[in-house]
Amino acid sequence: CWNPRYPIYDQNVHRAMAFALGVANREIPRGNGDKIRSYLECYLPFWQSLRYADRRELDRALWRFGSFLKREGLAGRASRQRPNPPVNPAGRFAARGLRAR
């Protein structure tokens, strides 16, 4: 059951978020505690910063884009090298004017 308040968080959507934010390591954290922290502190603010009416469609698009990055061998590359996601990725993402419509 999909809930827009708590969007799905898996390797593909993490990879899409990391790509959008220019994070060097695009792989999801391995430990469960680190995954939970990444979801709460990075992914949810990122998700909430996106402005798109159909949240389920947005969720699917992020999943597809993350899958594409892996398939095309772009999962580990970043244009700007940053070791970890910023504490508040939503602000950084919005500051760049990157808003889904």
Backbone hydrogen bonds, N-H to C=O, Kabsch-Sander energy under -0.5 kcal/mol:
donor,donor_aa,acceptor,acceptor_aa,energy
3,N,6,Y,-0.6
6,Y,3,N,-1.1
14,H,10,D,-2.4
15,R,11,Q,-2.4
16,A,12,N,-2.1
17,M,13,V,-2.4
18,A,14,H,-2.8
19,F,15,R,-2.3
20,A,16,A,-2.3
21,L,17,M,-2.0
22,G,18,A,-0.8
22,G,19,F,-0.9
23,V,18,A,-2.7
24,A,82,R,-2.5
25,N,82,R,-0.6
26,R,24,A,-0.9
35,K,31,G,-2.4
36,I,32,N,-2.5
37,R,33,G,-2.2
38,S,34,D,-2.5
39,Y,35,K,-2.6
40,L,36,I,-2.6
41,E,37,R,-3.0
42,C,38,S,-1.8
43,Y,38,S,-2.5
44,L,39,Y,-2.8
46,F,42,C,-2.0
47,W,43,Y,-3.3
48,Q,44,L,-2.6
49,S,45,P,-1.3
49,S,46,F,-0.5
50,L,46,F,-0.7
50,L,47,W,-1.0
52,Y,50,L,-0.7
55,R,53,A,-1.2
58,L,54,D,-2.0
59,D,55,R,-2.4
60,R,56,R,-2.3
61,A,57,E,-2.3
62,L,58,L,-2.4
63,W,59,D,-2.0
64,R,60,R,-2.6
65,F,61,A,-2.6
66,G,62,L,-2.4
67,S,63,W,-2.2
68,F,64,R,-2.5
69,L,65,F,-2.4
70,K,66,G,-1.7
71,R,67,S,-2.6
72,E,68,F,-2.6
73,G,70,K,-1.5
74,L,69,L,-3.2
75,A,69,L,-0.7
77,R,74,L,-0.8
81,Q,79,S,-0.5
82,R,80,R,-0.6
91,G,88,N,-0.6
92,R,88,N,-1.3
93,F,89,P,-3.0
94,A,90,A,-2.7
95,A,91,G,-2.3
96,R,92,R,-1.0
96,R,93,F,-0.7
97,G,94,A,-1.9
98,L,93,F,-1.3
99,R,97,G,-1.1
